[in-house]
């Protein structure tokens, strides 16, 4: 079980109590947003690194198009992974373990902090 699986089930269990039918959508949206923000951070880092090394690998519009396509792929991958039988199996495994004690507000701020770091890094290059 990856850290994204653990975060998904933490969100799923938290929102299952409050919004029963939307819990899966909210948790999928969160995990996809976190993965996309990490992808963007890595993309900006490598863009700055390649610019410093004077390597012309890809133009900026092509890079943005690639990030958008990978983000769409990540959403559908998470939708397929956490929407079916695998979610139920992982949920049963997760219930055997102790409950996660992450603060939900800190977890919502995590993608925002990563996006803020990405913006700062983007301005630096």
C-alpha positions as CSV (number, residue, x, y, z in Angstrom):
1,X,0.0,0.0,0.0
2,X,1.4,3.3,-1.0
3,X,1.2,6.7,0.7
4,X,-1.4,7.8,-1.8
5,X,-3.5,4.7,-0.9
6,X,-3.3,5.6,2.8
7,X,-4.2,9.3,2.1
8,X,-7.1,8.2,-0.1
9,X,-8.5,6.0,2.6
10,X,-8.0,8.6,5.3
11,X,-10.1,11.1,3.2
12,X,-12.6,8.4,2.3
13,X,-13.2,7.4,5.9
14,X,-13.4,11.1,7.0
15,X,-15.9,12.1,4.3
16,X,-17.9,8.9,4.4
17,X,-19.3,10.0,7.7
18,X,-20.2,13.5,6.5
19,X,-21.0,13.0,2.8
20,X,-21.6,9.4,2.2
21,X,-22.2,9.4,-1.6
22,X,-19.5,11.9,-2.4
23,X,-16.7,10.5,-0.3
24,X,-15.2,8.5,-3.1
25,X,-15.2,11.5,-5.5
26,X,-13.7,13.8,-2.9
27,X,-10.9,11.3,-2.0
28,X,-10.1,10.6,-5.7
29,X,-10.0,14.4,-6.4
30,X,-7.6,14.9,-3.5
31,X,-5.2,12.2,-4.4
32,X,-5.2,13.3,-8.1
33,X,-4.7,16.9,-7.1
34,X,-1.8,15.9,-4.8
35,X,-0.2,13.8,-7.5
36,X,-0.6,16.5,-10.1
37,X,0.9,19.2,-7.8
38,X,3.9,16.9,-7.2
39,X,4.2,16.3,-11.0
40,X,4.1,20.1,-11.6
41,X,6.8,20.7,-9.0
42,X,9.0,18.1,-10.6
43,X,8.4,19.5,-14.0
44,X,9.3,23.1,-13.0
45,X,12.4,21.8,-11.2
46,X,13.6,19.9,-14.2
47,X,12.7,22.8,-16.5
48,X,15.0,25.1,-14.4
49,X,17.7,22.5,-14.3
50,X,17.7,21.9,-18.0
51,X,17.6,25.6,-18.6
52,X,20.8,26.0,-16.5
53,X,22.4,23.2,-18.4
54,X,21.5,24.8,-21.7
55,X,19.5,21.7,-22.9
56,X,16.6,22.4,-25.2
57,X,14.4,19.3,-24.8
58,X,10.9,20.6,-25.2
59,X,9.2,23.9,-25.8
60,X,7.0,25.4,-23.1
61,X,3.6,24.9,-24.8
62,X,4.5,21.2,-25.4
63,X,5.5,20.8,-21.8
64,X,2.2,22.3,-20.6
65,X,0.3,20.0,-23.0
66,X,2.2,17.0,-21.6
67,X,1.4,18.0,-18.0
68,X,-2.3,18.4,-18.8
69,X,-2.4,15.0,-20.6
70,X,-0.6,13.3,-17.7
71,X,-3.0,14.9,-15.2
72,X,-6.0,13.6,-17.1
73,X,-4.3,10.1,-17.2
74,X,-3.7,10.3,-13.4
75,X,-7.4,11.2,-12.8
76,X,-8.6,8.3,-14.8
77,X,-6.1,5.9,-13.3
78,X,-7.2,6.9,-9.8
79,X,-10.8,6.7,-10.8
80,X,-10.4,3.2,-12.0
81,X,-8.2,2.1,-9.1
82,X,-10.2,3.5,-6.3
83,X,-13.7,3.0,-7.8
84,X,-13.9,-0.8,-8.0
85,X,-13.1,-4.0,-6.2
86,X,-9.5,-3.0,-5.4
87,X,-10.8,-0.1,-3.2
88,X,-12.9,-2.6,-1.3
89,X,-10.0,-4.9,-0.8
90,X,-7.7,-2.1,0.3
91,X,-10.4,-0.7,2.5
92,X,-10.7,-4.0,4.3
93,X,-6.9,-4.1,4.8
94,X,-6.9,-0.5,6.0
95,X,-9.6,-1.2,8.6
96,X,-7.4,-3.9,10.1
97,X,-4.6,-1.4,10.7
98,X,-4.9,1.4,13.2
99,X,-6.7,4.6,12.1
100,X,-4.6,7.4,10.6
101,X,-4.4,10.4,12.8
102,X,-3.7,13.1,10.2
103,X,-5.4,16.4,10.6
104,X,-7.7,16.8,7.6
105,X,-7.0,20.6,7.3
106,X,-3.2,20.0,7.2
107,X,-3.8,17.4,4.5
108,X,-5.8,19.9,2.4
109,X,-3.1,22.5,2.8
110,X,-0.4,20.0,1.6
111,X,-1.2,20.4,-2.2
112,X,-1.6,24.1,-1.7
113,X,1.9,24.3,-0.1
114,X,3.3,22.3,-2.9
115,X,1.7,24.6,-5.5
116,X,3.1,27.6,-3.6
117,X,6.6,26.1,-3.7
118,X,6.1,25.4,-7.4
119,X,5.2,29.0,-8.0
120,X,8.2,30.3,-6.1
121,X,10.5,27.9,-8.0
122,X,8.8,29.0,-11.3
123,X,9.5,32.6,-10.5
124,X,13.1,31.8,-9.7
125,X,13.9,30.3,-13.1
